[in-house]
Every structure is written in C-alpha cells, then in structure tokens.
Amino acid sequence: MPLPDKLLLAMRFPVRYRCNIWLATLWQSGVAFVLLWLSRVIFFYYNSDVSGGGLGRLAVLMWQGVPFDLSSWAYFNALFLVMRFMPAPWVERKWWLRATDWIYYLTNGLLLTLNLADVALFPFQGARMRFAAIKSFFSDPNLGGIFLSYAATYWWAFLVGALAIVLLVWLYRRAIPTGLPRLAESRTMAWIARVGVFVIVAALLVLCMRGRISFVGKGLKPADAARSVERLSEMNVVLNTPFNLIHSFKEKPVQVLTYFTPEELAERRNPVVVPADTSVAMTMRNVMLIVIESGGQHWIDGLNNARGADPRGLMPFLDSLAEKSLVVRYNFTTGRRSNEGMTAILGGFPMFEPFIYMGSPYEGNAVDAMPALLRRKGYTTKYYTGANHGSFAIDQMAMMMGMQSVSDRETYGDDRDFDGVWGIYDHAMARYVAGDLESLAQPWLACWFTLSSHAPFKVPAGWNSGGYKSPEGSMERAMEYADRSLAYFFEIARTCPWYDNTLFVVTGDHGCRDLHGTMYDTPWLYASIPMIIFDPSGEVVTPGEITDRVMSQVDTGATILGLLHYPDAYVSMGCDVLSLAPDERHYAIYKGNNLYHIISTHLVVEWDGVADTPVAVFDIVDDPAMGSPVAAVAGSDVALEAEDMIDYAKAYLQDFTHRLTTNSMSLHD
C-alpha cells in the first residue's frame, strides 16, 4: 500500500518550526553556542594529556569554560543579533532575513572551524592558538602546499569540521522566522517596546563579551582560565581558540617584569659576558652549526635521558659522532616551535610563547647575536635551509641576527629534490651545503637547519632507501633518514680542505611534538636536545661528556664564542657553560603549557611566573617521566633549592624583558 503524500514529505524534510523572528533567533544563536561548547569534548579527548581526569573532570572544565564560550560567541554573533533585533521596518523582509542567514553561516562556521582546527594543531604549540601564529602561518609562501599536507595528514579533523558546519546549518534551519511578535496595539508603543528589547539584547551582548556580570572593571582574559584548574595545562580545555585569538589580536608589547630593585638584580645576574683571558688569541676556526628539525635528544641512544630505555638504533651516525665529541648531557630547548629555538640559538635570547620576535616591535633591535659578533671579526656568515623563502620568517630572523646571506629552496634551484610540502630533502641539502661551503671565504660561520624530520615525514624513495627499521611515514623513519643525511654530509665534508679547521656543533630546534601524550612529551624529556661539539683536529675540544651542569639553547652562542676565545665583551642572556665556576648557579628555562619549567641537573621546578613558590617540583633522577611531584616542605633542602631556582628565573626574566623593551641587548651599534 503506497504511503500518504504528507508522510513521504515529512520523511524527506524533517520537522521545522515556524515562529516569530526573535524566538527563531534565540534558537539559532543558541545552537552556535552549544556546538562551540560541546566541541571542547573533542579537544579534551584528543589532547588527553592536558588533564589528569576523566569524564568527571571534563564536566568540571566544561562548566568553567562557559564564560569564555559566551564571550567568543557574543563577539562572533554580535552582527547577526543586532541585525535581527534592530527596531527597523525592514527586519521582516525576506532579503534582510536571507542576509542574516549568510552572516550567521559565515561567522559561526568560522567560530567552529577555528576551535576544531586547534584540536589537531594544539600539540605543535602546547597552547591555544594566538593571532601571531595565524599571521605567521598565512605569511608562508608555500601556504598551499602546507595546507594540502595538513589536509592529508589530519583528514579526520577536516571531516569533523565539515560535519560540524553541516550540523550547524541543519539545526539553524529547523526554525523558520515568520515575522515580529506583536508587543502592543499602538504602532508607537510597539516601536518603543522593540527599542527596549534591542537595548536589553545589546547590553546582554556586551556583558557576554566581557565574560563578567558587570560593566565596570576589566573583562575576562585568557589568564583567568587558571583560577580554578588543578593543573595549569587544563587552561587549554577551559579556553576556546576564538577567545584566545580575539584577545591576542592586538597583543601588547612584551610585559616588563619587575621582581627586584636594580641593585638586587645586579647582585643576581650580569648579562655582560667578559672574556676570562684576553691574552689568548682568538681561534679563527670555522663553525658549522647543524640544527635538526624536531631533534630531541632521545632519538640518540647514547644520549637518551629516559632511564632504562631500550636502544632503537635510529641514529647510529650521531651516536658514533657523540662518542668522538664533547657532549653536554643536559641541554634544553626554550619552547616548542622552530622560530623559538632558532632565535635562542642564533640570537642568544629566549622567545617564550606567545612572543614571536619577527613581527614584534623589537625585531629591529640591536642584538649581540653570535653571527653579528663573528662578522665583526671578519667571519663570513651564511644560513642554509631547504625550506621556502620566508617560511615562518626564520630566514629573515637569521639575517637580523647577522647572517650575511641565506640559501633556501629558491637558491637550490632544482625542484626535483622538493619533498612537495616543506622544501628540499635533507640529503640533497647536505650535498648542496657541503659544496657551497667551498665558496665561502674562511673563517666562516654556517648554520644548516634541516627539515625532513617534520610531519608528514616524507622520505625520498630513490636515495639510500634500504634497511630502514621503521615503517614508512613514521617519525622514526624520518629520524633515520635525517641521520643518514648527516652521515652523507660528513662523508663529503671529510674530503674538503676546510674540514680540519672547523668546529661542528649539532643540536635541535625543539623536541619532537609528534610523540605527544607519551613520556617523551614531558618537560624534562621533551625539552632535552643534543649538544654535540665535534673537533676533527682535536686541538680545541677534547671528547667527553659534561654532566655537572645544564645548558640551554640561549647558551649556544656564548659557548661557541668561548671556544673561539672571542676577545670582546658582549650582552647575552646565555653564558659560556664550559667556563662556569663550580659554585656558579645556572639553570635552563623552558616554557610550555603556560608554565615556566626551571631545570637543573636533578630537579624540574614548575612555576607560574608570579608566585614565590613552585606549582610543582619533580626529581628527574628518580622520575624522568615526571609522573609524581615530590613534596617541597617549607625549609627542606628541596624547597630551598626550588626557591633559589625561582629566584634565578625571576632575575632572568626581569633582565630579559627590561633589555628587550629598552633596546639594551647589545654593547655595539
């Protein structure tokens, strides 16, 4: 028996409700808010390491996130709500309603897209996205290739985003606005009532934007998410990405931190590096600085700080090189991004999230960076990368730090070796760099920043492709390939006349973010990067391992300058760690998950940048995975040492922020 026509129609077109414009608007704007709020569930479970709890903890964090969601929802829906509630005669017209439909689709589609995109992007930065990161991403000249690569790797995120927008539109269309409600018989009174409703809606919008039930005082800020979380990393669950972007759109200059009087600060640190013995002539050695993309120390079996980890044999060449080199066992990155690491290595100063040096008010500051200082002594300086010109502005930063020239994908000039995403394959760049160094006037400082060990971990099929231990497309295979490329570079370099007169320094830009959620994504093991100093002649550096002090990326330049016996004083936020006195306090500072991590040879102190006491203290000798904090009882040795480490960090941050904002990071013009 055939189904009735009305039943068939209802099956094809699910129920839609006709109601006045205001009720329809409340439903439609409410749909956007609820979907934004629920998208936090996806973020929570995909980035499960940011919180130590399960479903119950998620419920608490979702409740805490309501004010932040209301704020970003209000900003994105303000135009839609104003258009729907304004006391104008054309509000009921079809063309006007159609216009509001499209405003809604665009603004709320963007609202959901931004929040869901950060589900996959969060592990790369360790914090919710900020406007500076978006600006940096969209300024990349290979934006199309990178976007397609992400689309292939994170296809599920694109699918979830598309489904969310489809659901948004479908739910929106369940309500059909049919006209304005009748508020009064008199046209004048009806208009007055509509004006009153509009004023109320506008006031509620402002309150929602502020995130507070008050029109006075400061509105809600990202830092407010820290007020009621158990772990500061949970802030990222409470926040939403649109809120973070709104509040970072016009980021103020770096906050100048003041913990001490000038006299107290002078007692704690002196950023002017003065040579210990100016009677020793400068060693005019070449310096070959190799920075490995995602070059965490744990890839190298002999340097892996994860106690008892099984050897994997992924980087046998670097293992063998380390045995013939001076190795600083405890060397740490300052952050989670390449531009943070490269600025610290070349410039000698940190770039703690959310600060991005290039594009900041300080990018033109005078800086006593290692390349600039060596140029003053007649060095030729050059920066090599297989990436596209301008990629994340790292090559521009290198030029600002004193590199005279840059070789990149454009300079390489042969896209047969292009990986299709990031740039020229590492083995091809190894050959190119080794050959190009022949043309540089000695002495020279060269920096080669590798790239093939970045997701999507593309490894060429036609070069040295046999015998891999790891599956295709894995980060482990990419690290094996990087090791083979470095071995290839040294194989060529050994035949070059400049080889014996060169110091080789191998380090990393940051740890591997793609091991997110594992023990290697904890601040101690993630932040550990190699510091291998190899001297083929054996005249400047004696092989061995230094284990009685820590080193940071910001110390790289000063340490190299110390080995060269650089004769002049200069400003550096780092120091020559090889010349530290036995009783001289020195720590590494890494920032991630909105916390500073102050690192010694046996402790990691988590600090919020404000309090005099730590958030947590970890004994990384007994607990390298940082599974359980130790009790820092007031007056105990652990508590006193933690306080000293915080005191050091305060002096460091005060000195850095004051010098950065007053253009005082150089003794030279």
Wavefront OBJ file of the C-alpha trace (Angstrom):
o trace
v 0.000 0.000 0.000
v 1.579 3.353 -1.022
v 2.456 5.797 1.762
v 0.395 9.008 2.014
v 1.970 12.042 0.348
v 2.157 14.002 3.649
v 4.066 11.172 5.331
v 6.513 10.988 2.443
v 7.021 14.756 2.651
v 7.693 14.580 6.407
v 10.271 11.823 5.883
v 12.111 13.840 3.261
v 12.002 17.107 5.164
v 12.416 16.686 8.945
v 10.290 18.817 11.220
v 10.806 22.589 11.006
v 9.047 25.014 13.299
v 7.537 28.331 12.321
v 7.888 31.026 14.933
v 8.472 34.743 15.266
v 11.865 36.205 14.378
v 13.005 36.697 17.953
v 12.299 33.115 19.027
v 13.959 31.799 15.869
v 16.986 33.982 16.571
v 17.295 32.736 20.146
v 17.195 29.134 18.919
v 19.661 29.741 16.109
v 22.203 31.669 18.178
v 21.816 29.113 20.967
v 22.707 26.325 18.527
v 26.018 28.069 17.751
v 26.841 28.408 21.433
v 26.022 24.787 22.284
v 28.111 23.421 19.387
v 31.062 25.602 20.405
v 30.692 24.402 23.996
v 30.439 20.730 23.005
v 33.480 20.926 20.715
v 35.536 21.090 23.912
v 34.826 17.366 24.343
v 36.769 16.555 21.168
v 39.663 18.740 22.266
v 39.705 17.136 25.722
v 39.900 13.548 24.491
v 42.303 14.121 21.605
v 44.661 16.118 23.831
v 44.026 13.935 26.856
v 47.421 14.625 28.419
v 46.459 18.186 29.383
v 44.222 16.911 32.186
v 44.656 14.133 34.674
v 40.947 13.372 34.998
v 38.241 11.546 33.126
v 34.586 12.272 32.457
v 34.035 13.939 35.824
v 36.942 16.293 35.297
v 35.713 17.085 31.795
v 32.329 18.113 33.209
v 34.014 20.496 35.640
v 36.197 22.055 32.941
v 33.248 22.412 30.568
v 31.319 24.306 33.229
v 34.313 26.559 33.836
v 34.547 27.179 30.112
v 31.019 28.621 29.806
v 32.035 32.290 30.379
v 34.827 32.013 27.807
v 32.468 30.422 25.289
v 29.834 33.082 25.912
v 32.426 35.764 25.284
v 33.658 34.452 21.933
v 30.089 33.504 20.928
v 28.982 37.097 21.600
v 31.776 38.583 19.503
v 31.051 36.296 16.563
v 27.241 36.650 16.780
v 27.019 40.360 17.536
v 26.290 41.387 13.947
v 23.706 38.630 13.487
v 21.853 39.528 16.692
v 21.946 43.266 16.018
v 20.514 42.723 12.532
v 17.730 40.509 13.883
v 16.729 42.708 16.859
v 17.218 46.205 15.483
v 13.999 48.287 15.595
v 13.848 48.854 11.831
v 10.879 48.262 9.484
v 12.811 46.059 7.053
v 13.741 43.410 9.612
v 10.862 41.208 8.465
v 11.749 41.425 4.778
v 12.931 38.237 3.069
v 16.062 39.835 1.619
v 17.082 41.020 5.077
v 16.473 37.603 6.635
v 18.444 35.968 3.822
v 21.338 38.337 4.527
v 21.253 37.425 8.233
v 21.314 33.727 7.249
v 24.602 34.177 5.430
v 26.083 36.334 8.178
v 25.274 33.528 10.604
v 26.738 30.792 8.386
v 29.984 32.685 7.845
v 30.616 33.882 11.390
v 29.611 30.715 13.194
v 31.206 28.477 10.593
v 34.447 30.336 11.287
v 33.832 30.119 15.042
v 33.601 26.318 14.933
v 36.362 25.890 12.360
v 38.894 27.786 14.446
v 38.059 25.861 17.593
v 38.108 22.453 15.924
v 41.293 23.201 13.961
v 43.140 23.678 17.238
v 42.314 20.119 18.264
v 44.999 18.906 15.858
v 47.254 21.981 15.966
v 47.477 22.224 19.760
v 50.280 19.606 20.121
v 52.500 21.693 17.842
v 52.395 24.732 20.096
v 51.420 23.404 23.507
v 48.913 26.240 23.901
v 45.765 27.549 22.287
v 46.396 29.348 19.017
v 47.154 33.063 19.068
v 46.880 35.670 16.347
v 50.651 35.902 15.879
v 50.759 32.187 14.987
v 47.936 32.605 12.436
v 49.711 35.591 10.916
v 52.955 33.635 10.689
v 51.196 30.653 9.081
v 49.396 32.668 6.415
v 52.547 34.584 5.525
v 54.312 31.375 4.471
v 54.973 31.426 0.707
v 54.186 27.716 0.436
v 50.854 28.059 2.194
v 49.006 25.965 -0.378
v 51.370 23.026 -0.136
v 51.406 23.086 3.648
v 47.603 23.280 3.764
v 47.254 20.290 1.427
v 49.762 18.362 3.517
v 47.783 19.062 6.687
v 44.572 18.115 4.887
v 46.045 14.732 4.014
v 47.538 14.116 7.467
v 44.629 15.433 9.519
v 41.812 14.445 7.194
v 39.699 13.434 10.173
v 39.875 16.976 11.574
v 38.665 18.396 8.261
v 35.871 15.803 8.232
v 34.816 16.645 11.786
v 34.847 20.352 10.909
v 32.718 19.787 7.819
v 30.221 17.664 9.747
v 30.018 20.303 12.489
v 29.179 23.017 9.949
v 26.587 20.783 8.269
v 25.000 20.145 11.672
v 25.120 23.865 12.452
v 23.250 24.723 9.234
v 20.756 21.876 9.635
v 19.844 22.880 13.188
v 19.674 26.531 12.199
v 17.116 25.743 9.522
v 14.835 23.920 11.954
v 13.413 27.335 12.942
v 11.603 29.372 10.282
v 11.140 33.055 11.199
v 7.655 34.239 10.170
v 7.534 37.816 11.466
v 7.930 40.000 14.511
v 5.900 39.378 17.681
v 3.036 41.755 18.453
v 4.083 43.749 21.516
v 1.343 46.409 21.536
v -1.677 47.530 19.517
v -0.280 51.006 19.061
v 2.435 51.305 16.416
v 4.300 53.852 18.563
v 4.184 51.673 21.664
v 5.264 48.647 19.630
v 8.275 50.589 18.323
v 9.205 51.744 21.845
v 8.960 48.158 23.065
v 11.205 46.990 20.224
v 13.765 49.663 21.094
v 13.676 48.475 24.696
v 14.247 44.857 23.660
v 17.112 45.943 21.388
v 18.783 47.817 24.247
v 18.443 44.789 26.519
v 19.923 42.476 23.855
v 22.803 44.912 23.252
v 23.524 45.134 26.976
v 23.497 41.352 27.318
v 25.861 41.090 24.350
v 28.316 43.467 25.996
v 28.143 41.506 29.251
v 28.756 38.257 27.381
v 31.716 39.771 25.521
v 33.195 40.920 28.815
v 32.608 37.500 30.354
v 31.515 39.164 33.593
v 28.187 40.329 35.028
v 29.489 43.879 35.285
v 30.043 46.888 33.047
v 32.997 48.139 35.087
v 36.494 46.791 35.631
v 38.460 44.519 33.335
v 36.767 41.930 31.183
v 37.630 38.233 31.057
v 41.166 37.438 29.882
v 42.861 34.134 28.937
v 44.814 34.177 32.210
v 41.516 33.965 34.116
v 41.241 30.339 32.995
v 43.965 29.491 35.514
v 41.906 30.456 38.524
v 40.078 27.214 39.118
v 42.068 24.462 37.394
v 44.046 21.770 39.170
v 46.834 21.822 36.579
v 47.687 24.902 34.530
v 47.679 22.802 31.359
v 43.904 22.425 31.907
v 43.580 26.093 30.988
v 43.663 24.937 27.396
v 40.485 22.918 27.957
v 38.705 25.779 29.696
v 39.646 28.246 26.949
v 38.465 28.151 23.372
v 40.566 29.181 20.390
v 38.345 32.041 19.122
v 38.549 33.650 22.577
v 42.344 33.350 22.560
v 42.568 34.829 19.068
v 40.340 37.783 19.955
v 42.475 38.621 22.961
v 45.758 38.250 21.081
v 44.706 40.269 18.011
v 46.286 43.439 19.326
v 48.851 41.949 21.602
v 50.628 44.485 23.703
v 54.421 44.583 23.776
v 56.164 42.075 25.984
v 55.193 42.628 29.593
v 58.042 44.173 31.522
v 58.538 42.016 34.607
v 59.938 43.540 37.770
v 60.691 41.398 40.789
v 63.746 43.185 42.228
v 65.235 46.632 42.605
v 68.071 47.437 40.155
v 70.574 46.864 42.948
v 69.064 43.485 43.851
v 69.039 42.456 40.191
v 72.700 43.420 39.773
v 73.571 41.122 42.686
v 71.829 38.215 40.986
v 72.990 38.398 37.375
v 75.206 40.194 34.917
v 74.309 39.638 31.248
v 77.566 41.177 30.003
v 79.953 38.377 29.019
v 83.570 39.375 29.584
v 86.365 37.103 28.272
v 88.250 35.433 31.104
v 91.655 35.779 29.447
v 92.092 38.401 26.730
v 95.749 37.461 26.290
v 94.755 34.316 24.389
v 94.422 34.980 20.668
v 91.087 34.259 19.058
v 90.949 30.867 17.344
v 89.765 31.660 13.841
v 88.059 28.318 13.301
v 85.135 27.805 11.001
v 81.908 26.923 12.795
v 79.390 24.534 11.245
v 76.161 24.687 13.260
v 73.655 21.957 12.381
v 70.153 22.305 13.843
v 67.975 19.207 13.452
v 64.250 19.724 12.990
v 62.430 18.051 15.935
v 65.869 16.938 17.110
v 65.048 15.646 20.548
v 67.957 14.068 22.407
v 66.045 10.844 22.940
v 66.487 9.861 19.280
v 70.180 9.247 20.024
v 70.526 6.083 22.103
v 73.712 7.123 23.877
v 72.163 10.430 24.967
v 68.639 9.330 25.813
v 67.758 10.672 29.277
v 64.884 8.206 29.687
v 66.449 5.821 32.164
v 66.416 2.211 31.045
v 65.027 2.951 27.574
v 65.718 0.203 25.060
v 68.156 1.189 22.296
v 66.412 1.697 18.962
v 69.346 2.257 16.629
v 67.602 5.075 14.779
v 70.563 7.466 14.596
v 73.732 5.352 14.580
v 75.816 8.055 12.916
v 75.037 10.662 15.579
v 75.657 8.020 18.239
v 79.125 7.433 16.807
v 79.776 11.174 16.388
v 78.826 11.820 20.028
v 81.416 9.277 21.167
v 84.134 11.341 19.446
v 82.809 14.714 20.627
v 82.364 16.915 23.645
v 78.771 16.353 24.765
v 76.812 18.467 27.213
v 74.435 15.846 28.577
v 71.812 18.253 29.901
v 70.926 20.711 27.131
v 67.407 22.090 26.774
v 65.164 23.894 24.339
v 63.341 27.070 25.362
v 59.977 26.262 23.733
v 58.052 24.130 21.273
v 58.451 25.927 17.951
v 61.261 26.263 15.436
v 61.268 30.051 15.464
v 61.614 29.985 19.258
v 64.539 27.580 19.099
v 66.361 29.250 16.224
v 66.047 32.703 17.818
v 67.543 31.342 21.048
v 70.382 29.516 19.258
v 71.411 32.339 16.929
v 70.338 35.353 18.990
v 71.214 34.205 22.479
v 67.859 35.214 23.940
v 64.603 33.335 24.579
v 61.322 33.720 22.767
v 58.812 32.407 25.254
v 55.261 31.801 23.975
v 53.326 33.885 22.965
v 56.179 36.234 21.982
v 57.287 35.983 18.345
v 60.360 38.075 17.627
v 59.843 38.655 13.909
v 56.867 40.948 13.550
v 57.224 42.228 17.111
v 58.081 45.826 17.969
v 61.618 44.651 18.777
v 62.667 42.909 15.582
v 64.873 45.864 14.631
v 66.677 45.960 17.976
v 70.456 45.764 18.147
v 71.386 42.306 19.416
v 74.803 40.888 20.243
v 73.974 37.704 18.378
v 76.727 35.206 17.596
v 76.635 35.728 13.785
v 76.799 39.509 14.177
v 79.697 39.292 16.651
v 81.697 36.942 14.433
v 81.127 39.186 11.426
v 82.844 41.946 13.395
v 85.931 39.727 13.462
v 85.950 39.073 9.736
v 83.839 35.918 9.588
v 81.673 35.111 6.594
v 78.227 34.092 7.834
v 75.604 32.081 5.967
v 72.315 30.376 6.810
v 71.108 27.253 4.955
v 67.635 25.765 4.865
v 65.810 23.693 2.307
v 62.569 25.482 3.172
v 60.752 28.016 1.069
v 61.965 31.567 1.273
v 60.275 33.317 4.196
v 58.968 30.129 5.793
v 57.825 31.217 9.266
v 60.227 34.186 8.905
v 63.109 32.115 10.293
v 65.473 33.067 7.488
v 64.592 36.748 7.987
v 65.359 36.291 11.665
v 68.723 34.742 10.766
v 69.528 37.803 8.692
v 68.554 40.071 11.581
v 70.958 38.087 13.783
v 73.875 38.786 11.446
v 73.760 36.174 8.689
v 75.070 37.802 5.518
v 73.215 35.524 3.137
v 70.644 32.746 3.012
v 70.385 29.681 0.797
v 66.935 28.115 0.604
v 64.736 26.217 -1.824
v 64.862 29.064 -4.335
v 68.639 29.227 -4.210
v 68.900 25.450 -4.506
v 67.016 25.817 -7.759
v 66.083 22.198 -8.553
v 62.607 21.090 -7.539
v 63.307 17.503 -8.486
v 64.514 17.283 -4.877
v 61.452 19.096 -3.463
v 59.524 16.996 -0.949
v 56.221 18.531 -2.051
v 55.500 20.166 1.307
v 58.285 21.864 3.209
v 61.265 22.117 0.914
v 64.354 20.313 -0.369
v 65.089 16.860 1.022
v 67.817 16.762 3.658
v 70.243 14.541 1.752
v 70.095 16.898 -1.225
v 70.701 19.897 1.042
v 73.599 18.025 2.691
v 75.290 17.737 -0.689
v 74.473 21.344 -1.545
v 75.690 22.793 1.775
v 78.964 20.860 1.736
v 79.636 22.009 -1.809
v 78.633 25.626 -1.247
v 80.888 25.992 1.785
v 83.826 25.691 -0.603
v 82.914 29.105 -1.991
v 82.889 30.901 1.370
v 85.875 32.919 2.470
v 87.321 31.456 5.654
v 86.794 31.742 8.533
v 83.065 31.288 8.292
v 80.048 30.552 10.462
v 77.428 28.457 8.697
v 74.101 27.248 10.059
v 72.152 24.447 8.382
v 68.606 23.911 9.618
v 67.290 20.520 8.435
v 63.596 19.945 7.700
v 62.731 16.399 6.585
v 62.009 15.212 10.135
v 58.899 17.407 10.231
v 55.428 15.939 9.684
v 54.329 14.479 7.285
v 57.762 12.758 7.492
v 58.377 12.310 3.797
v 61.456 10.260 2.981
v 62.749 10.012 -0.609
v 62.356 6.619 -2.210
v 65.308 6.956 -4.562
v 68.188 7.680 -2.185
v 69.725 5.225 0.287
v 66.278 3.746 0.801
v 67.108 0.246 2.026
v 67.368 -1.148 5.520
v 65.064 1.193 7.428
v 63.957 -0.146 10.798
v 60.784 1.950 10.989
v 57.595 1.947 8.878
v 57.089 4.354 6.016
v 55.545 7.686 7.011
v 56.604 7.388 10.647
v 58.590 9.982 12.548
v 61.091 7.247 13.416
v 61.870 6.625 9.751
v 62.235 10.368 9.227
v 64.830 10.466 12.013
v 66.653 7.508 10.471
v 66.707 9.410 7.186
v 67.954 12.579 8.908
v 70.798 10.558 10.432
v 71.733 9.130 7.030
v 71.668 12.640 5.561
v 74.016 13.902 8.284
v 76.351 10.952 7.710
v 76.317 11.837 3.993
v 77.174 15.458 4.795
v 80.157 14.440 6.944
v 81.272 11.933 4.326
v 81.542 14.791 1.815
v 82.910 17.268 4.372
v 85.827 14.974 5.259
v 87.131 15.378 1.718
v 87.002 19.197 1.861
v 90.042 21.368 2.704
v 88.097 23.287 5.378
v 87.161 20.168 7.382
v 90.041 20.033 9.885
v 89.732 23.760 10.597
v 86.044 23.529 11.520
v 84.119 23.093 14.754
v 80.920 21.129 14.185
v 78.040 21.784 16.582
v 74.939 19.571 16.353
v 71.755 20.439 18.261
v 67.956 20.588 17.823
v 65.371 23.323 17.361
v 62.961 21.640 19.792
v 61.843 18.190 20.852
v 59.508 16.002 18.831
v 55.927 17.211 19.232
v 54.581 14.151 17.454
v 55.304 11.972 20.480
v 52.579 13.907 22.226
v 50.957 12.077 25.111
v 53.993 9.859 25.741
v 56.694 10.158 28.388
v 58.785 11.986 25.778
v 56.321 14.871 25.787
v 57.021 15.767 29.413
v 59.007 18.983 30.006
v 62.165 17.115 31.015
v 62.428 14.582 28.193
v 60.730 16.678 25.500
v 62.938 19.696 26.190
v 66.165 17.640 26.134
v 68.058 18.296 22.905
v 71.593 17.263 21.925
v 74.665 19.444 22.256
v 77.427 17.696 20.349
v 80.638 19.648 19.703
v 82.987 17.831 17.332
v 86.526 18.991 16.574
v 88.180 16.871 13.846
v 91.609 18.245 14.759
v 91.241 17.582 18.478
v 93.030 20.848 19.222
v 90.117 22.946 20.551
v 87.775 20.385 22.076
v 88.586 17.214 23.976
v 85.963 14.445 23.635
v 83.995 13.677 26.768
v 80.678 14.216 28.486
v 79.753 17.087 30.804
v 77.150 16.070 33.376
v 77.626 18.511 36.251
v 75.715 21.481 34.765
v 72.802 22.292 32.484
v 72.813 24.186 29.219
v 70.054 25.934 27.294
v 69.678 26.999 23.677
v 70.381 30.582 24.739
v 73.845 29.435 25.878
v 74.788 28.078 22.448
v 76.290 31.263 21.027
v 78.206 32.223 24.167
v 79.627 28.700 24.486
v 80.832 28.660 20.873
v 82.322 32.142 21.265
v 84.111 30.909 24.393
v 85.662 28.020 22.476
v 86.883 30.500 19.869
v 88.296 32.788 22.606
v 86.214 35.695 21.379
v 88.079 38.720 22.808
v 85.372 41.376 23.314
v 82.622 41.862 25.892
v 79.021 41.465 24.726
v 75.473 41.127 26.050
v 73.921 37.671 26.157
v 71.007 36.157 28.021
v 73.035 32.958 27.964
v 76.562 32.178 29.093
v 79.569 30.070 28.190
v 78.632 26.934 30.104
v 82.102 25.429 29.638
v 83.634 28.206 31.721
v 81.113 28.200 34.575
v 82.659 28.196 38.031
v 81.808 25.149 40.188
v 79.669 27.231 42.573
v 78.024 29.395 39.905
v 74.282 28.829 39.687
v 72.896 28.336 36.206
v 69.618 26.781 35.088
v 67.717 26.192 31.870
v 64.232 27.663 31.442
v 61.694 26.020 29.140
v 58.151 27.306 28.708
v 55.246 25.039 27.833
v 51.593 24.629 28.825
v 51.595 28.165 30.242
v 54.274 27.275 32.799
v 57.949 28.039 33.141
v 59.998 24.923 33.813
v 63.248 25.733 35.584
v 65.665 22.853 35.102
v 68.762 21.762 36.991
v 70.708 18.507 36.715
v 68.285 16.785 39.078
v 65.160 18.939 39.535
v 62.428 20.444 37.373
v 60.541 23.264 39.061
v 57.219 24.256 37.511
v 56.482 27.936 38.123
v 53.632 30.222 37.050
v 55.801 33.336 36.727
v 54.116 35.091 39.646
v 54.299 33.270 42.969
v 57.308 32.849 45.221
v 56.579 29.141 45.500
v 56.548 26.472 42.796
v 53.477 24.893 41.263
v 55.259 21.539 41.476
v 58.756 20.098 41.889
v 59.963 16.900 40.211
v 63.030 14.802 40.931
v 64.057 13.795 37.422
v 66.828 11.490 38.643
v 64.300 9.094 40.131
v 61.336 10.171 37.981
v 62.460 11.291 34.471
v 58.903 10.866 33.155
v 57.722 13.391 35.770
v 54.961 11.129 36.960
v 54.704 12.367 40.547
v 55.864 15.648 42.118
v 57.955 15.484 45.251
v 56.943 17.166 48.478
v 58.659 20.549 48.841
v 58.109 21.024 52.567
v 58.953 24.539 53.747
v 62.532 24.667 54.984
v 63.539 21.360 53.393
v 66.507 21.065 51.029
v 64.150 20.575 48.064
v 62.069 23.632 48.976
v 65.156 25.814 49.457
v 66.631 24.724 46.148
v 63.311 25.314 44.378
v 63.140 28.811 45.855
v 66.663 29.505 44.622
v 65.711 28.315 41.125
v 62.654 30.581 41.102
v 64.806 33.468 42.302
v 67.150 32.799 39.361
v 64.239 32.713 36.902
v 62.815 35.970 38.227
v 66.132 37.745 37.773
v 66.487 36.245 34.301
v 63.015 37.302 33.149
v 63.329 40.782 34.638
v 66.672 41.346 32.954
v 65.424 39.978 29.623
v 62.157 41.922 29.464
v 63.766 45.179 30.518
v 66.591 44.831 27.987
v 64.296 43.753 25.179
v 61.858 46.625 25.636
v 64.592 49.251 26.035
v 66.765 48.012 23.151
v 69.617 47.210 25.536
v 70.726 43.794 24.266
v 73.914 44.991 22.640
v 77.109 46.805 23.571
v 77.572 47.690 19.920
v 75.747 49.832 17.368
l 1 2 3 4 5 6 7 8 9 10 11 12 13 14 15 16 17 18 19 20 21 22 23 24 25 26 27 28 29 30 31 32 33 34 35 36 37 38 39 40 41 42 43 44 45 46 47 48 49 50 51 52 53 54 55 56 57 58 59 60 61 62 63 64 65 66 67 68 69 70 71 72 73 74 75 76 77 78 79 80 81 82 83 84 85 86 87 88 89 90 91 92 93 94 95 96 97 98 99 100 101 102 103 104 105 106 107 108 109 110 111 112 113 114 115 116 117 118 119 120 121 122 123 124 125 126 127 128 129 130 131 132 133 134 135 136 137 138 139 140 141 142 143 144 145 146 147 148 149 150 151 152 153 154 155 156 157 158 159 160 161 162 163 164 165 166 167 168 169 170 171 172 173 174 175 176 177 178 179 180 181 182 183 184 185 186 187 188 189 190 191 192 193 194 195 196 197 198 199 200 201 202 203 204 205 206 207 208 209 210 211 212 213 214 215 216 217 218 219 220 221 222 223 224 225 226 227 228 229 230 231 232 233 234 235 236 237 238 239 240 241 242 243 244 245 246 247 248 249 250 251 252 253 254 255 256 257 258 259 260 261 262 263 264 265 266 267 268 269 270 271 272 273 274 275 276 277 278 279 280 281 282 283 284 285 286 287 288 289 290 291 292 293 294 295 296 297 298 299 300 301 302 303 304 305 306 307 308 309 310 311 312 313 314 315 316 317 318 319 320 321 322 323 324 325 326 327 328 329 330 331 332 333 334 335 336 337 338 339 340 341 342 343 344 345 346 347 348 349 350 351 352 353 354 355 356 357 358 359 360 361 362 363 364 365 366 367 368 369 370 371 372 373 374 375 376 377 378 379 380 381 382 383 384 385 386 387 388 389 390 391 392 393 394 395 396 397 398 399 400 401 402 403 404 405 406 407 408 409 410 411 412 413 414 415 416 417 418 419 420 421 422 423 424 425 426 427 428 429 430 431 432 433 434 435 436 437 438 439 440 441 442 443 444 445 446 447 448 449 450 451 452 453 454 455 456 457 458 459 460 461 462 463 464 465 466 467 468 469 470 471 472 473 474 475 476 477 478 479 480 481 482 483 484 485 486 487 488 489 490 491 492 493 494 495 496 497 498 499 500 501 502 503 504 505 506 507 508 509 510 511 512 513 514 515 516 517 518 519 520 521 522 523 524 525 526 527 528 529 530 531 532 533 534 535 536 537 538 539 540 541 542 543 544 545 546 547 548 549 550 551 552 553 554 555 556 557 558 559 560 561 562 563 564 565 566 567 568 569 570 571 572 573 574 575 576 577 578 579 580 581 582 583 584 585 586 587 588 589 590 591 592 593 594 595 596 597 598 599 600 601 602 603 604 605 606 607 608 609 610 611 612 613 614 615 616 617 618 619 620 621 622 623 624 625 626 627 628 629 630 631 632 633 634 635 636 637 638 639 640 641 642 643 644 645 646 647 648 649 650 651 652 653 654 655 656 657 658 659 660 661 662 663 664 665 666 667 668 669
